[in-house]
């Protein structure tokens, strides 16, 4: 795997990890991290020059692992809220929180690709988010892929929708276009 593909994966992981707790708390649920990471991986790969399905798979796996770690941060926020209300008497130290997140995130990164390969490729089990991300990877990796236009349209629509205050989701529209 190229250094550019690893850089794109790191960028995707940083974006997803930074935004997902906020999005989850704001919406009350988490978005489909597999598709989000795939779309962000296509954008980061285009900017950094990381091409090919391997780069998209690495970005998607890193984004999903970061999303799961970010979700654990949301669980930490719940622990903090319960402690503030006097319901829970648990105050993990900063080192304990870092160790928990680092070990869980590391295991997620190490296990994401082999487990996906086993369950989807070998066992042929239906996993909707993984199948959708796989189709997005295939669409975005094709030469002159129509998926790239959908990705650009999703970003544009999302920006316009945000500016005018519309509830239309650019990511939802782009996913439908794929």
N, C-alpha and C positions, 0 to 999 in steps of 0.2 A: 504494500500500500504506500502511496506516495506521501510525501510530507504535506503537500497541498490538500490531499484528502483528509489527513489527520487534522490539519488546521481548520478546514471547513467543519469537521465533526466537533472540534473544540468550540468553534464559534456558535454552532447550533446548540451545543450543550449549555453554553453560557447564557444564551438568549432564553432558552426554554427554562433553565433553572432559575433565572432572575425573574421571569414574568409569570410563571405558572402559579406560585402561591398567591400573588395579587389577583390573577384572573379567577382562580378557584374561590377565593374569599369574596370577590366582587360578584361572581355569577352564582355561587352556591354549589357549583359542580365544576369538574375539570373538563376541558375540551379533549377531543381525540388527539392525544399526544403523538401517536404514530403518524397521522397525516400532517399534523403541524410540523413535526420534525422533518418529514420528507420534503414538504414545500420549502421550509427554511434551508434544508440541505441543498436543494436545487438552486436557491438564490445564492447561498454562500459559496457553493461550488462554481457557479457562474462568475462570481466576483473574484474568487481566488484561483480560478483556472483548474479546478478539480473536476474532471469529467469521468464518466463511466458509471456503471451500476455499482461497482465496489465503493466508490466515493459516496454515492447516495445511501447505500446500505450502512456504511460506517456513520454517516451523519444521522440517519434515522435511528440507529441503535444508540448512539450517544445522546441524542435528544430524548429518547424514551427513558433511558437510565437517569438522565438529569431530571426529567419530569417526575419520575417516581421518587427521587430524592427530594425534589421540591415539594411533592405531596407530603412526605414525612415532615417537612418543615411546617406545613399547614397543621399536621397533627400536633407538633410542638406548640403551635399557637393556641390550639384547643387546650392543651395541658396548662399553658400560661393563663388562659382565661379562667379555667376551673380553679387554679391556685389563687387568682385574684379575688374570686368569689368566696373563697374559703371552703370549697367543696373537696379539694384535693390538697394533700400536704406532700407534694413532690416538687423538688427544685433541683433538677439535674444541673451539674456544673457545665461550664463552657467546654471543657475537655471531654466530658462524657457525651455531650451532644455532638461534638465534632467526631469523636470515635464512632458513635452510632451511625451518623450519616456517612462517614468515610467507608466504614466496613460494608454497610448496606449498599451504597453506591458502587463500590468496587465489585461486590458480588454481582450486582445488576449488570455492570459493564462486562464482566467476565462470562456471565451466563446468558446474556441476551441473544447473541448470534447463534451459539450452539443449540440453545433451547428452541429458538425460532426454527432453525434448520430441522431439528428432530420432529417437532410437533406439526409443522406445516408441510415440509418437504417429505419426510420419511413416513409419518403417520397419516398424512393427508387430512388432518383435522381442520375443520372450519374455524377460523379465528377472524372475525369480521374486520377488526381494526388492522390486523396484520395483512389480511388479503387486500384491503383497500390501499394500504401503504405500498404493498408489492405492485399492485396495478399502477399506482401513481409513479413508482420508481420506473417501471417499464415504459410508461407514457412519457415521462420526463427525460428518459435516456435515449429515446429514438432520435436519429438525425432529423433535424427540422421538425421536431415533435410538436404536435398541436397542443400538447400539455404545457409547453413553455408559454404559449400564448394564454392559456387558461391561468397559469401562474401569474403572469404579468397583469392579466385582467382582474384576477382576485385581489392583487395588491392595490391596483388602481381603484377598484370598486370599494374595497375596504377603506381606503383613504378618503374617498368622496363621501361614503356613508358616514364616516366619523365626523367629517367637517360639517355636514348638514344635519347631523343628529339622527340619522335614519337607523332603524333596527336591523337593516339588511346586513348580513354577514358576508363580507368579501370572501372569506375562506369557504363558507358554504356554497357560494355561487361558483367559485373556482373549482371546488370539489365536484359539483354537479356538471361543470363543463368538461371535466376529465372523463 
